[in-house]
Amino acid sequence: MTSFIDQVTLHVQGGNGGHGCASVHREKFKPLGGPDGGNGGNGGDVVLVVDPSVTTLLDFHRSPHRSAGNGKPGQGDHRNGAYGEHLELSVPEGTVVSLSDGTVLTDMMGVGTRFVVASGGRGGLGNAALASTKRKAPGFALLGEKGVTRDVILELKTVADVGLVGYPSAGKSSLIAAMSAARPKIADYPFTTLEPNLGVVRSGEMIFTMADVPGLIPGASEGKGLGLEFLRHIERCAALVHVLDCATLEPNRDPLTDLDVIENELKQYGGLEDRPRVVVLNKIDIPEGRELAEFVLPDLHERGYQVFLVSAVSHEGLRELGFALADIVKASRAEAIFAAENRPRVIVTPKSVDDSGFTVKVEKSGAETIRYRVLGERPERWIHQTDFSNDEAVGYLADRLARAGIELELAKAGAVAGDEVVIGDGPSAVVFDWAPTAGDLHQGPRGTDQRLYDKRRLSAEERLAIHRIRQYGTGEPEESVVEIIDPLIIEDFDGDLDDGSAN
């Protein structure tokens, strides 16, 4: 049964925000008690937390769908809804969180590191919070926002200082068992190691970790053997140790050939060219192995490698190897500290004072059909908070859009009453016919808005005629176009634009 998983796809969803409550206070002898609807609670977040007791992603492999708690809706008598419960997921140190397109969101390093992978939605405001001097008793409340839903890829890259690479049965597991307290599985057949093993090595005052990954064979970059799948666990290593078998009985194999093959596979994987290499000639406790090691030693020195003759059985040469690796790790850690101290400062640039927070794009959906798309965080959030079954809530949305300057930008882009306007993008976008207003409050019975009952609106021919006049500018349009337009309509539309500009 699989017990080690180092890559999973996790489907996470933040909790939805609770809806606000539209309620009116009712009490004896108080006929006008006023609005008392409470706010909805915020949805819970999905948070990844580095836990030192977790060493694999197996839990997420078994249950990849995780969601946080939803916020509770508000209630009358100014009672706010409860917040949704946060969901904390424990991950091992060295977990890289990325999207399906390869965008890296974060690298989880350090015990206790936290990352919100899916935030919960905000709760909607109740009608008590929406009351103002002009709208004293709102008959509506805002809806809660949906929590963030996304698919992320969790990839575990083992945090080790030294990585052991080599052919199967080269003695990597025996070497890590001899130098540390790790007890990996050791047997006399290839591919005994099916998952990375970690061991803690102490050399003098230096303590470092050593990783043993499954063996590589020719063609591993093409998927042969166990492939290059486990090489991600040595990406963080400060040094790579080539463990070469000097007592192999396989034909067409010798330490130099094995070294060239493994280096070629590492080159195919990529990203490891700058790591220092150390060559270990293993199994010198066998007479033939010692003779072969001494024979290839000059060639390895000519290539510039630091070479050690060791035996995992008799522990010969392990002390010298440990001190050499400790020096490399010490230098690497000093470089990391220097780089952290001289890291460029992060400059946070605030939003510009004239940043409206939205953009208006003109799109053509046909030969002569024009529609306008509004994109921006605020207007898209307002759309999701609006209850379109409540006319007063729709009117409140129109007021918010007008105050934000969206109506003015639509008019500047050439929109006229009745044009198709789209707010948002994707399946959650909302399409409606634009009815410009001057931003005044259209008071009526609770839950209604008089603007929605105005029957006077421009026909398609009238809107097309106005677009053509704007296209011709000061030139003379066709007579048929002029006859279509009612002068009173143009005068009223220009007056609306003037009022919108004044606001």
N, C-alpha and C positions, 0 to 999 in steps of 0.2 A: 504494500500500500504506500502511495506517495506521501512522504513526510516533509519534503523540502520543495517549496515553490518560490521562485524568485521573480516571477512576472505574472501579473494578473490585470484584467480589465475590470474596473470597479464602477458600478452604476450608482451614483449618489443623488439624493434629492433633499434640498433644504425644506424645512417645514413651511407650510402656507400660513400667511398672516390671517388672523381672525377678522371677520367683518365687523364694522362699526354698527351701533344700534341706533335706530330712529325711534325715539320714545318721547312722550310728553308726560310731565309730572301730573299726577292726578291725586288730589287730596280734597277732603271736604272743606267747603268754604274758600277754596282756592281754584276758581274756574280757569285762570290763566297761569298755571303753574310753570310753564316754560319747558323747553327741551331738557331732557335728563338722560339721553342715550350715552352710554359709555363707549370707550374706544376698544377695538379688538387687540388682542395680544399678538406680539411678534412671533414669527415662526422660529423654530430652533435651527441651529447651525450644525453642519457635519464637519467635525474637526479631526484632523490627523495629529496624533501625538506620538513622539518617539519614546518607546518603552524599552529599557535595557533587557527586560526579561523575554522579549519577543525576538525570535531569530529567523522567522520565515513568514511568508504571506499566505500560508495554507488556509487560514480562516476565511480570507477573502476569496480564495479559489472555491471553497465549498459554498459560500453564500455571498455572491458578488453584488447583490442589491441591498443597499442600505439607505435609510431615510430617517430624518429627524422628526420630532413631534410638531404637530400643527398648533398654532395659536388658537385660543378660545375666543368666541365672539363676545362683543360687549353686551351689556344688559342695561335695563332701565335703572333709575335711581343712581346714576353716575357710577355704575359698577363696570370697571374695565375687565377685559378678558385676560385670563392667565397666559403667560408666555409659554411657547412650546419648549419642550425639553431638548437640550443640546445632545448630540450624539458624538461621543469621543471614540475614535478608532485607533487602537494601538498598532504602531508599525515599527519595524526594526530600524536601527540607525543605518543611514546610507540609502534610504529609500528615495528614489527620484520620481517625482510626480509630473506627468506630462499629459498633453492632449493627444488625440488620435493623429493629428497632423504633425506631431513631433515637437510642438511648442512646449518647452520645459517650464512648468509653473514654479517648482521649488525643489531644492535638494535638502532632504531632512537630515541634518547633521547636528549632533549634540543632544544629550538626554534631556527630555522635557520640551524640545522644540515643538511648537504648535503651528498648524496651518489650517485655515478655514477653506475647505475645498468646495463647499456648497453652502452659501449663506441663506438664511431663512428670509421670508418675505415680511415686510412691515405690516402691522395691523392697520385696519382702516379707522378713520376718525368717526366718532359718533356725532349725532346732530347737536349735542351740547357743545362740542368743540368747534363746530361749524357755524354757530350762531354769531351774528354781528349786529351792529346797530341798524343796518338796512335789512338783514334777513334774521329776524328775531326768533323765529320758530321754524327752522328747516324741517321739511318733511322727508328728508332723505339722509343717508349716511354713506360714507365711502366704503368700498369693498377692500378686503385685505389683499395684499399682493401675493402672487405665487412665489414659492421658493425656487431657488436656482436648481435646475436639473442638468446634469452633465455626466459624460462618460470620461473617466480618466484612467490612465495606464500607470500602475505602480510597478516600478522596476527596482529590485534590490541589487545594489552594488556593495559587496562586502567591504567593510572598512578594515584594511590590513596594510601593514607597512612593507611587507616583503611577499612576493608571489612566487610560487614554485611551478615551473612549466617543464614539460618533457613528454617523452613517449609513455604509453601505458607500461606498467611494471618496471619503470626506471628507478623506483625506490623513493618516490616523493613522499608517500605516506609513512614509510619507514623513517625517513629523514625528519619529518615534522614530529613523529612520535619520539624520536631519540633526543630532539632538542627542546621539547616542551612537554607539558603534561597531557597533551591531546592524545587520544587513543582512537585513531581512525581504523576502519576495517582494513586488514592487511591479508592478502592471499597470493598464491602463486599462479594467478591467471590474469589476463588483461582486463582493464576496465573494472577493477575492484572498486575504485572510487567513482561513485555516481553523483556525488554532490560535494560542494566545497567544504573543506575542513579548516578550522581555525585553531591556531596554537599560540600561546603566549611564551615568548623566549626572553630570558634574562641573561644579559652579557655584561658583567661588571655592574655599573650603575644604570645602564640603559635597559629599558624594558620595551619590547616591540612585539607586534603580532605578525604571524606568518600564515599565509593562506596556501592550501594545497588544492588545485583544481583538477578535474578529470583529465586524463591524458589526451594528447593530440597525436594524430596520425596524418600521413600525406593525404591531401584532399579534404582536410577538415573544413576548409573554407567553402567547399562545395557541398558540405553536409555529411561527409563520411564520418563513421564513428559517432561520437557525441557532438560533432561539429564544433563551432566556435561559440556555442551558446553560453558557456560558463566563463568565457574570457572577460565578461563584464565585471567579474569579481576581482580582477587584478588591475582595473583601470585606475584605482586610487593608490596603487602600490608605489612606494618610492624606489623600489629596485625589483628587478626580475632575476630569478636564479634559474639557470638552465641545469637541470639534473640529467646527466648523461650516464647511460648504462654501459659500463666497461666490461661487463661479463655476459652480454647477450649472446644467445646461440642462434639468433635469427640470421639468415643469409642476407647479404647486401646491406648490412648495417654496421656502422662504426661510429664513434663519438663525433667525428667531424661531419659525417653525412647527416647524422641525427640533428646536429646543431643547425646545419643549413636548412633542413626541412622545417624545423620548428620556427626558425627566423622567418622563413617564407610565409608560413601560416600566420604569424603575428603581423607581418606586413600586410597580408590580405585583410586582416581584421582592422588595422589602422588605429592611429592614436597612441601608439606605445613606442614610437621611435625614439623619444627623448628620455626614456627610462634607462638608468644605468644597468648594465648586464654583469652578472657574476656567473662563472661556469663552475659547476661542481662535477668532478669525475667520481662517480659513486662505485661502490662494491670493490674497493681495492683490497678487501680482506681475502679475496680470491686471487691466487697467484697470477693467473692469466689476466685478470682484471687490472692488477697493479702494473704488469708489464705493458699492457695496452695504454694505460693512463700515462705512464712515463714516456711512451713513444709519441703520443699526440701532444704532449705538454708544450714542446717548443713551437709547434704550429699555432696553438692557441695564443701563446704569448706574442707571436708575430702579428696576430689579428688584433692585439690590444686588449684582450680579455684578462680579467683578474681570475685566476684559476686556483681551485682548492681540490686536493685529493682527500677524499673522506670515505669513511665506512660507517653506515648506519648501524651495523652489527657490533663492531668493536669500538665505536665512537671515536675512531682516529680522525683527526683533523677537524672535528666539530667545534672545538673551542676557538681555533683560529678563524673558522668561518663565521661563528657568532660575533666575534669582535669586529670583523670586517663589515658585516652587515649592520652592526650597531653604529659604526662610523658613518655609513651612508645614510642611515635613518636620521642620525643626529644632524647631519648637514642639511637634509631635506626639511626637517622641522625648523631649523634656523631660517632657511629661505622662506618657509611659509609664514613665519612670524614677521619677517622683514616685509614681505609682500602685503600682509594684513595691515601693518603700521603705515605703509605708504600707499594704501589703496586710495584711489581718487574719491573725493567727497561727493556724496549724492546731493545734487541740487534740486530742490523741489520748487518748481515754477508755478505760482498760483495762476488761476484763471484770469484772463484779461478782463478789465472792467467793462469793456464793450462786448464781451462774449455773451451772446443771447442764449446759448445752450441748445440751439436747434438750427437746422438748415431746411430750406425749401427747394425742392428740385422739380423741374418741369419735365414731364414725361409725355410721350405720344403713344397712345394706345390704339390708334387707327390712322386713317388718312387725314381726317380733320378733327379727330377727338384728342383733346388735351386734358391731362389730369395732373394734379400737383401732389407731391409726396412730402410730408413733413417728418423729418428724422431728428431725434434728440431724446436724451434720457428723461427729461421732465415731461414733455408731452406724451411720450409713450407710457410713462408711469401713470399719468393722469387718466389715460384711456383705460388702463387696467383697473383703476380704482372706481370707475364710473359704473353705476347700475343703469343700464340703458332702458330698463323697464320702468324707470321713474323719470317722468318728464322734467321735474325740478332738478334732478341730478344732472340731466343732460344740459339744462340751462346753466347750471353751475360750472359744468365743463366748458361751455362756450365763454363764460365770463373769465375763466382762468386762461383760456387760449388768447382771449382779447387782451387781457392785462399783460401777458407775456410778450405781446407784440407780434403774434403769429398772423393775426388778421391783416395787419399792416404789411407784413412781408409777402403774404399771399396777394394782396392788391398790387404791390410793387412788381411781383412776378407776372401780373396780367390776369389774375383770377377774377371772375365776375360771379355774381349770385347765380347759384345753380350748378356751378362747375363741380366736377368730381374731385374730392380731396381725400387723400389716403394718409393716415397717421400711423407710423410704424412700418415694419418690414417683416416679411414672412407670413406664416399662417395666422399670427396674432394681430395683424394689421386691421384697422377699422376704416371702412369706406363710407363716406357720406357726401351729400350735396351741400356745398357751402352756402350759408346764409349770413352775410356780413352784418354785424351789429356795431353800434357805437360804444358798446361796453356798459350801457345803462342797465339797471336792474329792472326786470320785467316782473313786477310783483303780481301775484295771483293767489288762488287757493293753494294750501300746502300740497306739495306733490305735483304741481303743474308749473308750466312756463308758457306765457302767452305767445312767445316767438314761435313755438311749435305749431300753433294754430293759425298762423298768418297764411292765408290762402294766396296772397299776391306774390308771384314769383315769375321770373323770366322764362320764356319758352326756349327751346333749343335753337330756333332760328334767331331769336333776339340775342342770345349769347354769342352765336356765331357771327352775327353782324357787328357786335361790339368788338370782337376779336379782330375782325377784318379792318375796322376803322383804325384800331391801334396799329395794325400792321402797315396800313398805308400812310399813317402819320398825317402830314399836312396835305398829302395828295388827295385827289378826288376819287373816292371809291365808286364802284358801279352804282347806277341808278337803282337797280333792283335791291341793292343792299340798303340804300338810304330809305327806300319806301318801307322796308320791313320794320325799321326802328321807330319806336314811339318816342318823340322828343322828351316827354315827361319822364320816361324811364331813364334816359341818359342823364337828364338833369338830377333825378333822385340818386342815381348811382354815383355821379360826381360829388353830390353832397355827402354821401356816405364816406367816400374816400377822404374828403376834406375833414369830416369829423374824426375819422380814424387817424388821420395824420396829426390832428390837434391833440389827440389823446396820447 
